[in-house]
Amino acid sequence: CRKVFEHYMELEPVIASDEAQSETVEPGFDPAAIKLIGNVTGKPPLRGLLRHRGWRVARVTMPPLPDGGGRTIIAPAEVEIT
């Protein structure tokens, strides 16, 4: 399943900096992409340490769906006939 995922999707970090480095969260940041933890007081810009870079999908390349049945199959089962 992981190989299928890696074949069709490319991930990238939400924040490209190294973890444990100082990071500034600017006003208007996306709370779905950046979770503030710890002693969160005040409004951005806020400074803190990057604890996890986060991940998002950078690219999705899916094959065309077949007509009819099988539209919900991600990867077919394989049966080797001997």
Secondary structure as GFF3:
##gff-version 3
##sequence-region A 1 82
A	DSSP	alpha_helix	2	8	.	.	.	ID=ss1
A	DSSP	beta_strand	9	13	.	.	.	ID=ss2
A	DSSP	beta_strand	22	25	.	.	.	ID=ss3
A	DSSP	beta_strand	46	49	.	.	.	ID=ss4
A	DSSP	beta_strand	55	60	.	.	.	ID=ss5
###
